[in-house]
Each structure stands twice: as C-alpha cells, then as structure tokens.
Amino acid sequence: MPVFSSLFAAVYYVADSVLSLYFWVVIASVVMSWVNPDPYNPIVRGIRSLTEPVFYRIRKWLPFTYISGIDFSPFVVVLGIKFVQVFLARLMSQMMF
C-alpha cells in the first residue's frame, strides 16, 4: 500500500505544479491583453497559443463571459484551476488517512 500512496502523492504534486504553471500563464495572458505587446514576439505567441483555445471554449460554452467589452473567460479559467487544486488537495488528504 505505501507504493500506491507514493504514486498518488507524486501524481498529485505533478498535477498541482502543472496547474500552478498554467495559472501564471493565464495571468500573463491577462496582463498582455492590457499592454498590447508585439504579436510576432515568440513568447507572446506561445502564451496566446496556450490560453486562447481554452478561452475560446469557455466563451463558446458560457456566452455571457463577454460583458460590456470585458472578457471574463480568464476569470472562469482561474476559478476552475483553483477548484481543481483544492479538490485534489482534499482528495489527497483523505487518501493519506
């Protein structure tokens, strides 16, 4: 049984790290939308290519995320990331005991 708990702990930490990294990518995308950087910059293109497909699906699924010229799809993504992180943390704490 210690092998399975170690495996679950490793999967949890990797998933939490990936979700935290994506959280910061979403934040960077929001900041970039405020300053309007060079669209040909490879970093800008990378961040947009990582976030726009997810934002598009949120906009398509929840059409009210774009209100008065403000796009709330990044906010929905951040809430989703935090929900999954808290859910996984609670799941791991219950599995360890």
NUMARDREN-100452 format. One record per residue: x negated, y negated, z negated of N, C-alpha, C, CB in turn. Coordinates in pm, whole numbers, plus 50000, padded with zeros to 5 digits. Atoms other than C-alpha are relative to their C-alpha. Last residue first. Glycine has a CB too. Layout:
BEGIN
XYZXYZXYZXYZ;...
This chain:
BEGIN
499604995650134505514911649361500905011850007500694988949926;501174997150084503474904549675500405005349863499164987649984;500594987149962506474907649905498845003849911499554999750144;499124989250045508414880249726499425013650034501384998650063;500034999650146505524855549755500915011149948500434986549941;501274994350048505064864550120499975000749849498814991850052;500004985849967508724858650202498735006849949500125001950151;499114993450096508684825450018500045015250024501424994150009;500645000650132505624814350216500865007049895499754985449960;501074990050005507144826550545499305000149864498984997350109;499404986649996510374807150484498925010849990500815001850130;499444997550133508464775850381500615014049994501074989449965;501094999050096506334777050697500525003149859499184987149999;500654986949981509334784850920498865001749899499485001550145;499074989650043511294755250780499345013750009501284999650085;500014999850146508264732350814500955010649945500384986249945;501304995050044507864741451180499985001249848498854990850049;500054985649974511574736951247498705006349954500185002750147;499144993550098511614702851079500005015250018501434994650011;500715000750128508624692451289500835006649889499674985349963;501094990249994510374704651606499245000249867499034996750116;499374986850012513574685751516498925010850001501005002350116;499564998750138511544653951456500625013749976501004988949965;501174996750084509764658751789500375001749852498954989250014;500414986149984513224661351956498705003249925499845003350148;500124993350129514404628251809499575014650012501334999249927;499974985649983513794607452121499755006749864498945004750105;500934993350091514684571052066500195015150015500214995549852;501365001249949516254551252353498955006449910499664985750019;500415014149995519514545852169498544998350042500214993649864;499005009950037519914583152092499384986150002500605003149860;500455012449938518014611852253501084989549980499685002050152;501305003550057518444642052025499434987250060499025011350021;499925012450076522194643252103498664996049939501035001349891;500025012049914521724668652384500064986849924501155000650094;499315010150080520704696352144500014986950077499334998349860;499184992850096519784727352350500834990449915499135008649911;498984992649926518474708152651500995006749905499345010450092;499105009849937516614682552440501145006950075499214991050096;499215006250108515194710452222500984990050059499084993149897;499024990050045514124729952531500874994549888499285012749953;498984998449896512484698952679501085009949957499355004650132;499105011550010510654691452352501135001250103499224986850022;499204998250121509234726752353500984988549984499095001049874;499064988849981508084724052714500905002449879499235012850032;498855003349916506724688752645500925011950028499534994350129;498805004450071504514698452350501234998150089499714987249930;499654991650114501604719352474501354996249938498924999249895;499644986749949501404703852822500355009749887498855005750083;498675000549934501594669252666500415013850051499994989950117;498995001750104498714676952429501404999750061499744987049920;499924987850080496594690852709501084999249894498675002949936;499314989949919497364661852946500165013049922499245002650130;498605004149991496424636752677500805010450078500134986150067;499444997850132493184655152607501494996749999499254991649894;499744985750023492394657652978500585003149862498725007850018;500954995450100492864620053033500295014749968500074991249870;500964991149936494874615253352498925004849905499374993050118;499424986749978497914601253170499055009850066501244998750084;500264996349861495844572053030500555014150026498484999250033;501384998249955497414563552695499925003750148499315010749916;500044998149856500924549452627498565001250054500714988450069;501105008149947500454536652269499855001350151498715004049934;499955013950043503784547652116498954991450069499824999149852;498855006249935504154580152310500134985249962501285007549965;500345003249860500614589152208501184993650072499565012650074;500845012050003501604586751841499624995950143498725002549916;499155011350038504444611251900499194987150000500625002449861;499155003149886502164635152088500914988149971500845012250039;500845007049902499594633551809500824996150123498795008750041;500235013550053502314642551557499144991950097499315000749860;498745007349982503334672151774499864985749949501155007249926;499905002749856499704683651793501284992350029499965013250082;500855011649972499464679851415499984996650148498595002549950;499425011650066502444703051363499204987650033500075002149848;498975004949907500954727051619500734987949941501005011150033;500685006149885497844730351401501024994350098499105010350072;500565012850046499954736351092499294992850113499035002349883;498895009450016501994762951275499504986349952501035005649901;499545003649865498814780451392501154989949991500455012650077;501025008649938497364779651040500434995450139498675007450008;499945013050066500574793050884498994990350061499755001649850;498785006749953500714821251140500124986049938501245008449966;500215003749860497094830551069501214992450053499735012650086;500965011049995497654829350693499714995550143498705004049931;499415012450053500834850250715499024988350013500415001949853;499065004849897499254876450942500644986949954501095010650029;500795005349889496354879650697500894994550110499095011050057;500615012650044498704882850400499184993850112499125002349876;498975010350001500784909050582499454986449957501145004049907;499635002749861497674929350659501054989150007500515012750067;501105007849943496424926550301500304996350145498685007749990;499895013450058499834937750172498874991050052499965000749846;498895007249939499784966750417500154985849943501295007849979;500365002949862496324978150313501114991950067499735013050078;500795012349996497174974949944499584996250142498765001549913;499215012050000500005000050000499164987250000500905000149882;
